[in-house]
Amino acid sequence: RFLLQTIYNMAKITSADIKRAFETFDSDNDGKIGTDDWKRVMSILKQHCKYELEDMDYAEFERIAKEITNDPKEADDAINKTFQMLDQSGKGYISPEDMKTAMIKLGDPLTDKEIDAVIKEITNGQGNRITLEDFRKAME
């Protein structure tokens, strides 16, 4: 599962990971991330866009993804935004319920057992919720 792998390994993203992300965002499987796909992604990320986002094919998506992962400032921003997206209610931590809801919205639902495994991996078995510090360490 791409998103689970991304949570574990964002700093070491591969071309295969980028391809799976593209396929996740391209919800109608038409080979591009179109207007409806962007609206869904922006809604999930709780971002508002004042202008119409253009269709994006895989080549453009891959180029931008590689730029972001190779720029420390952009990567840090991506970590923060991903954490905020998963921390649904802004409590400062990601609960199992937060993760379950976010993953369903992203079209990659996880079982309770998978969610528990992710949390245990990220917290090194030390908690039942993920703090921003835990999340950052997992991304290193």
Disulfide bonds with the S-S distance in Angstrom:
none
